[in-house]
């Protein structure tokens, strides 16, 4: 297998569990597997959030109309298998969007620069591309600061600025390519959890020195991913039962739709 385009999720999976990465790649090559319910819900919510951030959905009536026209009822019922759980997923999405629409994330003096911006850039040294979708890009003109907001539905993980994730490193690299549009001097990466309750966003200012310290290692990973020819690898964590990637694979193989809907969203509508 030879690939030249990678996303942060692909890199993170490869680094954490090569077995899961290889099997997922094989499924994609052979025509793909059915899209999981959690993925369907997340994509819908992200599209709706983009409409809110563009100023197209502001009132309760507008959100209701949007959901009535676009909610993927049949796809979800096929994946979840139970109408009750599909209804809970609908209510979770509805209440989450109503809550966010009532008060979109907008720090003081920030301007909306871009919404759902897909950015791709080439890494010449290994001849591959990295790509990510920036959910919300805010420009702080007084500080010459660019803020990239990443929306999440799951609980936010503790973050150590000294050890940035693959997602942080890729976003920093892509942001550097955007300097021709926004000549920023500071870069902030914000993770914002969307849900039926209020959550405190996590904001980090990415230091160039930290980025440079870890970027070379990520490039090595990309080079390995590009030319990966191995068969399905064994997972070092699977025997201990501590690999969430392997657990997801087992759930998919067994057709465990209930686990997917509940574990990914913790539906509490």
C-alpha positions as CSV (number, residue, x, y, z in Angstrom):
1,X,0.0,0.0,0.0
2,X,1.3,3.5,-0.9
3,X,-0.4,6.6,0.3
4,X,0.5,10.2,0.0
5,X,-2.4,12.0,1.8
6,X,-2.8,11.8,5.6
7,X,-5.1,13.3,8.2
8,X,-4.4,13.8,12.0
9,X,-6.8,10.9,12.8
10,X,-4.9,8.6,10.5
11,X,-1.5,9.5,12.0
12,X,-2.8,9.2,15.6
13,X,-4.3,5.7,14.8
14,X,-1.1,4.6,13.1
15,X,1.0,5.7,16.1
16,X,-1.3,4.1,18.7
17,X,-2.3,0.9,17.0
18,X,-0.9,-0.2,13.6
19,X,-3.2,-3.2,13.5
20,X,-6.3,-1.0,13.6
21,X,-4.7,1.4,11.0
22,X,-3.9,-1.4,8.6
23,X,-7.3,-3.1,8.9
24,X,-9.1,0.3,8.4
25,X,-7.0,1.0,5.3
26,X,-7.8,-2.5,4.0
27,X,-11.5,-1.8,4.4
28,X,-11.2,1.5,2.6
29,X,-9.3,-0.1,-0.3
30,X,-11.9,-2.8,-0.6
31,X,-14.8,-0.4,-0.9
32,X,-15.2,0.7,2.7
33,X,-17.3,-0.5,5.6
34,X,-20.7,0.8,6.7
35,X,-20.4,4.2,8.4
36,X,-20.9,4.0,12.1
37,X,-23.7,5.8,13.8
38,X,-21.4,8.0,15.9
39,X,-19.7,9.2,12.7
40,X,-23.0,10.0,11.0
41,X,-24.1,12.0,14.1
42,X,-20.8,13.8,14.4
43,X,-20.7,14.8,10.7
44,X,-24.3,16.2,11.0
45,X,-23.6,18.2,14.1
46,X,-20.4,19.6,12.6
47,X,-22.2,20.7,9.4
48,X,-24.9,22.3,11.6
49,X,-22.3,24.1,13.7
50,X,-20.7,25.5,10.6
51,X,-24.1,26.9,9.5
52,X,-24.5,28.5,13.0
53,X,-21.0,30.0,12.8
54,X,-21.8,31.4,9.3
55,X,-24.8,33.2,10.9
56,X,-27.4,31.1,8.9
57,X,-28.9,29.4,11.9
58,X,-29.6,31.7,14.8
59,X,-33.1,31.0,16.2
60,X,-34.7,27.9,17.6
61,X,-37.1,27.8,14.6
62,X,-34.1,27.9,12.1
63,X,-32.4,25.0,13.9
64,X,-35.7,23.0,14.0
65,X,-36.2,23.5,10.3
66,X,-32.6,22.6,9.5
67,X,-32.9,19.4,11.5
68,X,-36.2,18.5,9.9
69,X,-34.7,18.9,6.4
70,X,-31.3,17.3,7.0
71,X,-31.4,14.8,9.9
72,X,-30.2,11.4,8.6
73,X,-33.1,9.3,10.0
74,X,-32.9,6.3,7.8
75,X,-29.1,6.0,8.0
76,X,-29.1,6.2,11.8
77,X,-32.0,3.7,12.3
78,X,-30.2,1.2,10.0
79,X,-27.0,1.5,12.0
80,X,-28.4,1.8,15.6
81,X,-31.1,-0.7,15.0
82,X,-33.5,0.7,17.6
83,X,-35.9,3.6,17.1
84,X,-35.6,4.6,20.8
85,X,-31.8,5.1,20.6
86,X,-32.1,6.9,17.3
87,X,-34.6,9.2,19.0
88,X,-32.1,9.8,21.8
89,X,-29.4,10.7,19.3
90,X,-31.8,13.2,17.6
91,X,-32.6,14.8,20.9
92,X,-28.9,15.0,21.9
93,X,-28.1,16.7,18.6
94,X,-31.1,19.0,18.8
95,X,-30.4,20.2,22.4
96,X,-26.7,20.6,21.7
97,X,-27.3,22.8,18.6
98,X,-30.0,24.9,20.3
99,X,-27.6,25.5,23.2
100,X,-24.7,26.5,20.9
101,X,-26.9,28.6,18.7
102,X,-28.0,30.6,21.7
103,X,-24.3,31.5,22.4
104,X,-21.8,30.7,19.7
105,X,-18.1,30.6,20.7
106,X,-16.9,34.1,20.0
107,X,-14.2,35.7,22.3
108,X,-14.2,39.4,22.7
109,X,-13.0,41.4,19.6
110,X,-12.6,38.2,17.6
111,X,-13.7,38.1,13.9
112,X,-14.9,35.0,12.1
113,X,-12.2,34.4,9.4
114,X,-13.3,31.1,8.1
115,X,-15.7,28.2,8.8
116,X,-15.1,24.5,8.0
117,X,-11.9,25.4,6.1
118,X,-10.2,22.4,4.5
119,X,-6.5,22.9,4.3
120,X,-3.9,20.7,2.5
121,X,-0.2,21.2,2.4
122,X,2.8,19.2,1.0
123,X,5.7,18.1,3.1
124,X,8.5,18.1,0.5
125,X,11.1,16.1,2.5
126,X,8.9,12.9,2.4
127,X,6.7,13.8,-0.6
128,X,3.4,13.5,1.2
129,X,0.4,15.8,2.0
130,X,-1.3,16.4,5.3
131,X,-4.9,17.6,5.4
132,X,-7.3,18.8,8.0
133,X,-10.6,20.6,8.3
134,X,-10.4,23.6,10.6
135,X,-13.9,23.9,12.1
136,X,-13.7,27.5,13.0
137,X,-10.9,30.1,12.4
138,X,-11.0,33.3,14.4
139,X,-8.9,36.4,13.8
140,X,-7.9,38.7,16.7
141,X,-6.8,41.8,14.9
142,X,-5.6,43.7,18.0
143,X,-3.3,40.9,19.0
144,X,-2.4,39.7,15.4
145,X,-3.5,36.3,16.7
146,X,-5.1,33.5,14.8
147,X,-7.3,31.1,16.7
148,X,-8.2,27.7,15.4
149,X,-11.2,26.0,17.1
150,X,-11.8,22.3,17.0
151,X,-15.3,21.1,18.1
152,X,-15.6,17.8,20.0
153,X,-18.5,15.8,21.3
154,X,-16.6,13.6,23.7
155,X,-15.0,14.7,27.1
156,X,-11.8,16.7,26.5
157,X,-8.6,15.0,27.4
158,X,-5.9,16.7,29.6
159,X,-3.3,18.3,27.4
160,X,0.4,18.7,28.1
161,X,1.8,21.6,26.0
162,X,5.2,20.0,26.2
163,X,3.9,16.9,24.3
164,X,1.6,18.1,21.5
165,X,-0.6,15.5,19.7
166,X,-0.4,14.7,16.0
167,X,-3.5,16.9,15.5
168,X,-1.8,19.9,17.2
169,X,1.4,19.5,15.1
170,X,-0.5,19.2,11.8
171,X,-2.7,22.2,12.6
172,X,0.4,24.3,13.4
173,X,2.0,23.2,10.1
174,X,-1.1,24.0,8.1
175,X,-1.6,27.3,10.0
176,X,1.9,28.4,8.9
177,X,0.7,28.0,5.3
178,X,-2.2,30.4,6.0
179,X,0.1,33.3,6.9
180,X,-0.3,34.8,3.4
181,X,-4.0,35.3,4.3
182,X,-3.6,36.2,8.0
183,X,-0.2,37.5,9.0
184,X,-0.5,36.3,12.6
185,X,2.2,36.6,15.2
186,X,0.5,34.2,17.7
187,X,-1.4,31.0,17.2
188,X,-4.0,29.6,19.6
189,X,-5.6,26.2,19.3
190,X,-8.9,25.8,21.1
191,X,-10.8,22.6,21.8
192,X,-14.5,23.3,22.4
193,X,-16.8,20.5,23.6
194,X,-20.4,20.8,22.3
195,X,-23.2,19.2,24.2
196,X,-26.4,19.6,26.2
197,X,-24.4,21.2,29.1
198,X,-21.9,24.0,29.3
199,X,-18.2,23.1,29.1
200,X,-15.1,25.1,29.5
201,X,-13.0,25.3,26.3
202,X,-9.3,24.4,26.4
203,X,-7.1,27.0,24.8
204,X,-3.3,26.6,24.2
205,X,-0.8,28.9,22.7
206,X,1.5,26.9,20.5
207,X,5.1,27.8,20.9
208,X,7.3,27.5,17.8
209,X,10.1,25.9,19.8
210,X,7.9,23.0,21.0
211,X,6.5,22.5,17.5
212,X,10.0,22.2,16.0
213,X,11.1,19.8,18.7
214,X,8.4,17.3,17.8
215,X,7.8,17.9,14.1
216,X,10.8,15.8,12.9
217,X,9.4,12.8,14.7
218,X,6.0,13.2,13.1
219,X,7.7,13.5,9.7
220,X,9.4,10.1,10.4
221,X,6.0,8.6,11.1
222,X,4.6,10.0,7.8
223,X,7.5,8.5,5.9
224,X,6.8,5.1,7.6
225,X,3.1,5.4,6.8
226,X,3.8,6.3,3.1
227,X,5.7,3.1,2.4
228,X,4.1,0.7,4.9
229,X,3.9,-2.7,3.3
230,X,3.4,-4.9,6.3
231,X,0.5,-7.3,6.9
232,X,-1.9,-6.9,9.8
233,X,0.3,-6.2,12.8
234,X,-0.3,-7.5,16.3
235,X,-1.2,-4.8,18.9
236,X,1.0,-4.6,21.9
237,X,-1.8,-3.4,24.1
238,X,-4.5,-5.8,22.9
239,X,-3.5,-8.6,25.2
240,X,-3.9,-6.2,28.2
241,X,-7.3,-5.2,27.0
242,X,-6.2,-1.5,27.0
243,X,-6.4,-0.6,23.3
244,X,-9.6,1.3,22.5
245,X,-8.8,1.0,18.8
246,X,-8.8,-2.8,19.0
247,X,-12.0,-2.7,21.1
248,X,-13.7,-0.7,18.4
249,X,-12.6,-3.3,15.8
250,X,-14.1,-6.1,17.9
251,X,-17.3,-4.1,18.3
252,X,-17.6,-3.5,14.6
253,X,-16.9,-7.2,13.8
254,X,-19.6,-8.3,16.2
255,X,-22.0,-5.7,14.9
256,X,-22.3,-4.0,18.3
257,X,-24.3,-1.0,17.3
258,X,-25.6,-0.2,20.8
259,X,-22.0,0.3,22.2
260,X,-21.2,2.6,19.3
261,X,-24.1,4.9,19.9
262,X,-23.8,5.1,23.6
263,X,-20.1,5.1,24.2
264,X,-19.3,7.8,21.6
265,X,-22.0,10.2,22.6
266,X,-23.0,9.3,26.2
267,X,-26.5,10.4,25.1
268,X,-28.2,12.2,28.0
269,X,-30.8,14.2,26.2
